[in-house]
Amino acid sequence: SAVSRSVAATEAQLGFRLFQRTTRRLSVTGAGSAYLERISPLLDGLSQAAEDARSEGSAPSGLLRLTASVAFSEVCLLPLLPVFREQFPGITLELIPEDANTDLVANRIDLAIRLADAPRGDLISTRLMRTRYLVCAAPGWLARCGVPDHPGLLAQMACLRSALPGFRDRWIFRHGRDEPFEVPVDGWFLTSSALSLRSAAKNGLGPALLPDWLVARDLRDGNLTQLFPDWQCTATGFSTGAWALYPSRSFLPRKVRVTLDFLRAELRNR
């Protein structure tokens, strides 16, 4: 009854109905829907102002739930934790490494990192760093099978393939500004784990398409060799990156904002 009185008073002040009411149904009117759309950003702004005022002069704190792929968590995020802890001792970080695209709202995730082309959907996204893919093989495999001098030759080889959608049956190559072309790939080994794919390549089982952040150290140490260094290669698109996703820009807790800034700076530097 208190809610009904409040709604009636608001409608009287506005001069139009917010809801259509029957004994069995309650539905928003067209005018009510338009009104809600206009005032929602204002209400979010009030909440954000209150959050900023409460946190003014205080260090960011609280539980922050962050999810990323298993490989990216292991290779890129865990090495940053000592610096993160030193800068933000009040934040309790719960890292959730998983390769599935978890529903952020349903699972109360504050921040997700996705590896893809520009994300689509209702979530807010910002690119943390650019990524690119490389075809790599172990020196031992190259000694046995030879060094292919053109990407098209991969169609005749047993390649190591990711089982993720879009990665398993063709790789895309581009030389300079030429038109890209697809190379069909096949092979006896597939895996949905990027870490397992890298290990299989290092063990000399064949060539694999792997992200640069995952193989940088192996290339430097000589455990892997990059094939076709003059070519761009991908399985999805040539503008891939690591993207941070979060549910709303309007009401972003300070702990999330400082984590975003930290990741953007550290990942780009590395």
C-alpha positions in Angstrom: 0.0 0.0 0.0 2.9 2.4 0.7 4.3 1.7 -2.8 0.9 2.3 -4.3 0.5 5.6 -2.5 4.0 6.7 -3.6 3.3 5.8 -7.3 0.0 7.6 -7.2 1.7 10.7 -5.7 4.4 10.6 -8.4 1.8 10.3 -11.2 -0.2 13.2 -9.7 3.0 15.3 -9.7 4.0 14.3 -13.2 0.5 14.6 -14.7 0.5 11.2 -16.5 0.2 7.5 -15.6 3.3 5.4 -15.0 1.4 2.0 -14.9 -1.7 0.4 -16.2 -3.4 -1.4 -13.4 -6.0 -4.1 -13.4 -6.9 -6.6 -10.7 -4.6 -9.1 -12.3 -1.9 -7.2 -14.1 0.4 -4.3 -13.6 2.3 -3.0 -16.7 4.4 0.1 -17.5 2.8 2.6 -19.8 4.6 4.0 -22.9 5.1 7.3 -21.1 6.3 5.5 -18.0 8.9 3.6 -20.0 10.2 6.7 -21.6 10.3 8.5 -18.3 12.3 5.6 -16.8 14.8 5.6 -19.6 15.4 9.3 -19.1 15.8 9.2 -15.3 17.9 6.0 -15.0 21.2 7.7 -15.9 20.4 10.4 -13.4 19.8 7.9 -10.6 23.0 6.1 -11.5 24.8 9.4 -11.4 23.4 10.1 -7.9 24.6 6.6 -6.8 28.0 7.2 -8.3 28.3 10.6 -6.6 27.5 9.0 -3.2 30.1 6.2 -3.9 32.7 8.8 -4.8 32.0 10.9 -1.7 32.2 7.9 0.6 35.5 6.8 -0.9 37.1 10.2 -1.1 40.4 10.2 0.6 40.2 6.5 1.4 42.0 3.6 -0.2 40.0 1.2 -2.5 38.8 -1.8 -0.6 36.5 -4.8 -0.7 36.2 -8.1 -2.6 36.8 -7.9 -6.3 35.8 -11.0 -8.4 37.8 -11.2 -11.6 37.5 -13.9 -14.3 39.8 -14.7 -17.3 40.8 -17.7 -19.3 43.0 -20.3 -17.5 46.0 -19.5 -19.7 45.7 -15.7 -19.5 45.3 -15.9 -15.7 48.4 -18.1 -15.4 50.7 -16.2 -17.8 49.6 -12.6 -17.7 47.7 -12.0 -14.4 49.4 -14.0 -11.7 52.8 -12.3 -12.3 51.2 -8.9 -11.7 49.8 -9.8 -8.3 52.8 -8.8 -6.2 52.6 -5.2 -7.6 48.8 -5.2 -7.4 48.9 -6.2 -3.7 51.5 -3.6 -2.9 49.4 -0.8 -4.5 46.0 -1.9 -3.3 46.4 -3.8 0.0 42.7 -3.2 0.9 41.4 -5.1 -2.1 40.7 -8.8 -1.7 41.0 -10.4 -5.2 39.1 -13.5 -6.1 40.6 -14.7 -9.4 38.3 -17.2 -11.3 40.3 -18.8 -14.1 37.9 -20.5 -16.6 37.6 -20.7 -20.4 33.8 -20.5 -20.5 32.2 -17.1 -21.0 30.5 -16.7 -17.6 27.4 -14.6 -17.1 28.8 -11.6 -15.1 25.6 -10.5 -13.6 24.2 -13.9 -12.6 27.6 -14.9 -11.1 28.3 -11.6 -9.4 31.5 -11.0 -11.4 32.9 -7.5 -11.2 35.3 -7.8 -14.1 36.0 -10.2 -16.9 38.9 -10.4 -19.4 38.0 -11.8 -22.8 40.4 -12.6 -25.7 38.7 -11.8 -29.0 37.9 -9.2 -31.6 35.8 -6.2 -30.3 33.1 -7.7 -28.0 29.5 -7.3 -28.9 26.6 -7.2 -26.5 25.2 -5.2 -23.5 28.4 -5.3 -21.4 30.8 -2.3 -21.3 34.2 -3.1 -22.8 37.6 -1.5 -23.0 40.8 -2.9 -24.6 43.6 -3.6 -22.2 46.2 -4.6 -24.9 46.4 -5.8 -28.5 47.2 -9.4 -29.2 48.2 -11.3 -32.3 48.5 -14.9 -33.3 51.6 -16.7 -34.5 52.2 -20.1 -36.1 54.9 -21.8 -34.0 56.7 -25.2 -34.0 59.5 -26.7 -32.0 63.0 -26.8 -33.5 62.9 -30.7 -33.3 59.7 -30.8 -35.4 61.3 -28.5 -38.0 64.4 -30.6 -38.2 62.3 -33.7 -38.9 59.7 -32.2 -41.2 61.4 -29.2 -42.7 60.6 -25.5 -42.6 57.5 -24.6 -44.7 58.2 -21.5 -46.8 54.5 -20.7 -47.4 51.4 -20.9 -45.2 49.5 -22.9 -47.9 51.8 -25.9 -47.1 50.1 -26.2 -43.7 47.2 -27.9 -45.5 49.5 -30.9 -46.1 50.7 -31.2 -42.5 49.3 -32.5 -39.3 48.6 -29.3 -37.3 47.9 -29.0 -33.7 44.4 -27.4 -33.4 42.4 -25.6 -30.8 39.0 -27.1 -30.3 37.4 -23.7 -29.8 34.8 -22.6 -32.3 36.4 -20.9 -35.4 39.9 -22.3 -34.6 39.8 -25.9 -35.5 39.5 -26.2 -39.3 41.1 -23.2 -41.0 43.6 -20.4 -40.3 43.6 -17.1 -42.1 46.8 -15.4 -43.4 47.6 -12.0 -44.9 50.8 -10.7 -46.4 51.2 -6.9 -46.2 48.1 -5.3 -47.7 47.2 -8.2 -49.9 43.8 -9.9 -49.5 43.7 -12.4 -46.7 43.2 -16.1 -47.6 42.2 -19.2 -45.7 44.3 -22.3 -45.3 42.4 -25.5 -44.3 44.1 -27.3 -41.4 43.8 -30.8 -40.1 45.5 -33.0 -37.6 45.1 -35.7 -35.1 45.4 -33.6 -31.9 42.8 -31.0 -30.7 42.4 -29.4 -27.3 40.4 -26.6 -25.7 43.3 -25.7 -23.5 45.7 -23.1 -24.8 48.3 -24.3 -22.2 48.0 -27.9 -23.5 48.3 -26.6 -27.1 51.5 -24.8 -26.3 52.9 -27.9 -24.5 52.1 -30.1 -27.5 53.9 -27.7 -29.8 57.0 -27.5 -27.5 57.0 -31.3 -27.4 57.5 -31.4 -31.2 54.0 -32.7 -32.1 53.5 -30.2 -34.9 52.8 -26.5 -35.7 50.1 -24.6 -33.7 48.4 -21.2 -33.9 49.1 -19.5 -30.5 48.8 -16.0 -29.1 51.9 -13.9 -28.8 51.5 -13.3 -25.0 51.5 -17.1 -24.5 54.7 -18.0 -26.5 56.8 -14.9 -26.0 59.2 -16.5 -23.5 59.4 -19.8 -25.5 60.3 -17.9 -28.6 63.0 -16.0 -26.7 64.4 -19.1 -25.1 64.4 -21.1 -28.4 61.8 -23.7 -27.3 59.6 -22.6 -30.2 60.2 -21.0 -33.6 57.8 -18.6 -35.3 56.9 -19.7 -38.8 56.0 -17.1 -41.5 57.2 -14.0 -39.5 56.4 -11.8 -42.5 52.8 -12.9 -42.5 49.8 -11.9 -40.3 47.8 -14.9 -39.1 44.6 -15.4 -37.2 41.6 -17.7 -36.9 39.0 -15.0 -36.3 40.1 -11.5 -37.2 43.2 -9.4 -37.4 42.2 -6.9 -34.6 42.2 -9.2 -31.6 42.9 -8.0 -28.1 42.5 -8.6 -24.4 39.3 -6.8 -23.4 38.0 -5.9 -20.0 34.2 -6.3 -19.6 32.0 -5.1 -16.8 28.2 -4.7 -16.4 27.8 -0.9 -16.2 29.7 2.2 -16.8 27.4 4.4 -14.7 27.9 2.8 -11.3 31.5 1.5 -11.3 32.9 0.9 -7.8 36.3 2.4 -7.1 37.9 -1.0 -6.6 36.9 -1.8 -10.2 38.1 1.5 -11.6 41.6 1.3 -10.1 41.9 -2.4 -11.1 41.0 -1.4 -14.7 43.6 1.4 -14.7 46.2 -0.9 -13.2 45.7 -3.8 -15.7 45.6 -1.4 -18.7 48.9 0.2 -17.7 50.7 -3.0 -16.7 49.6 -5.2 -19.6 50.5 -2.6 -22.2 53.9 -2.1 -20.6 54.6 -5.8 -20.7 
